[in-house]
């Protein structure tokens, strides 16, 4: 999904609806995705680190639910 910068006059750059304006549902999905990335930046960083580890042939380890806490 492409990231929407201006809501009023955006045009879909690729895909089946190329050149058309996005639907209300597409705008909602874009805004929800943006809000999720802003709310959980640490999750985005962890996902990028895991992806980089997979690209290097490494297996990422499990993550603690609360990083400062030791699990039993």
N, C-alpha and C positions, 0 to 999 in steps of 0.2 A: 504494500500500500504506500502510496506517495504521501509526503507530508504537505499539508495545506498551509500556505502562508497567508493568503487573503481569502476570506470566505465569500466575498461578493462576486468576483469575476474569475474564479479558478476554472481551469480547463483541464480535463483528464489527459495526461501526456501519453499514456500507452494503454494497450489492451483493447477489448471489444468496443468500449465506449470512448475511444480516443477522439479528442476534439470537442466533446460534449461537456456540458457543465455537470458537476456531481449531484447526485440525488441527496435528499435530506438524510437518508440512512448512511451514505458515504461520509457526509460531513459529520454526523454524530460519531461514527466509528473513528474518524480521524481525531476529533476532539477528545474522545474517551481514551484513545491510545496515547495522546499527548499528555493528558492528565495523569495517566498511570505512570508514564516515564518520569514525570516531574515529581510524583508522590513517592516513588521507590527508586531513586537513583542508584542505591547500593545493589539492588537486584540487577539492574542493567550492567553495572560494572562486573558483578559476579558472573553473569551470563557471557560477557565478552571474555573474561578470564578463562572460563570453562571452554569456550569455543577455541581460544588460542591454544589451550592445553591439548584439546582433541586434534587440532591441526598439526601439533608437534609430536603426536603419537602417544601422548601421556593421557592417563585416565584421571579426571578430577576426583578428588576425595569427597566424602560426605561433608555437609555443612552443618554447624550447630544452629539450633533454632535461635538461641541467644548467644552471640559470640563471646560475651564476657562471662558466661556461666559455664561451669563444668557439668557435663551430663553424667549420670550414674550408670 
